[in-house]
Amino acid sequence: MTKSKKDCFIIELKLLIDTWQKDILLKRFEIARTLYNTTLSYAVKQYTLMQESKHYRKQLRCYQKAKKSNDTKELKQTAKELNNIRQSFGLSENQLHAYIKSINITIKNI
């Protein structure tokens, strides 16, 4: 099913702010960019390590076989095991939030 096309309008307005407000915004954007890049780098490293593990590759092959054979019981079991492996490498949303907290970047006046 495709989305129905609707007209979309964008209004761009110039933001009128003082220099001190601009400095605060720039500082916060830089902090957000640093957090994003650090977290992305960590997640990519963990994902690469997970892909290199023998246990993950074995479970992935089992998952693909179960999917081809339409074996729902084995498919669910293998998917659960793959999820456990993903969590053991710290790749769940909550674990990434914990990683961000562990970076220990202090932000004043937010």
Number of C-alpha atoms within 10 A of each C-alpha: 3 4 5 6 6 6 5 5 6 5 4 6 6 5 7 8 8 8 9 9 11 13 11 13 12 12 13 15 12 12 14 12 12 13 15 13 11 14 17 13 12 17 18 12 13 17 15 12 12 19 14 11 11 10 13 19 14 11 17 17 12 17 21 13 14 19 14 10 11 11 12 11 10 16 19 14 15 19 17 12 17 19 14 15 17 17 14 13 16 19 19 15 10 11 14 16 11 12 16 16 11 9 11 8 11 8 9 6 5 5
